[in-house]
Amino acid sequence: MASRETLSDAPLSALATDINTDPKARAAWIEVAAARMAARLLRDARERKGLSQAAVARALGVSQARISQVESGRVDDIPPLDLMMRFIDACGDELRLATAATLRETARTASPRPAQPVGTPIPMRAPAYGERVAQPSEDDDDNVATAAVPVRRDYAGD
């Protein structure tokens, strides 16, 4: 009797090849990935807020069984986008959609150092011996001083 190869028995390399070369296999993979991603997103949002499935169901006007289906990750139970948005809203959050390219661009253009509140000390390098540094003073006419920090000459390379 010939054994039939199942999806879980197939070598990973063969699955990867199918997903990358066969449009039907790729579509099926995307559908499964979307269902699992939606389920994890919704379940994590609910659990982070400490809500039960019943509480979210009441807020959405659906049954607890429907929330369980949505969180199952099964392809047949992928929730529509409006239900996902209402679900996340019931959990006190906001659902935002973005492409990977948008997220990469946002990360690339983001400020490397977040803005700091007024009065927060900003890390600075120590002045070298003899370097002129600004000093706060009452009169702004001559607010420059000289740093008197000794430097080990044998370490400095001189």
Protein Blocks (a to p, Z undefined) as FASTA:
>chain_A
ZZdddfklpcfklmmmmmmmmmklmmmmmmmmmmmmmmmmmmmmmmmnopafklmmmmno
pafklmmmmmnopakloccfklmmmmmmmnopacddddfklmmmmmmmpcfbdcddehia
cddddddehiacddddfblkbmcdcddddddfklnoZZ
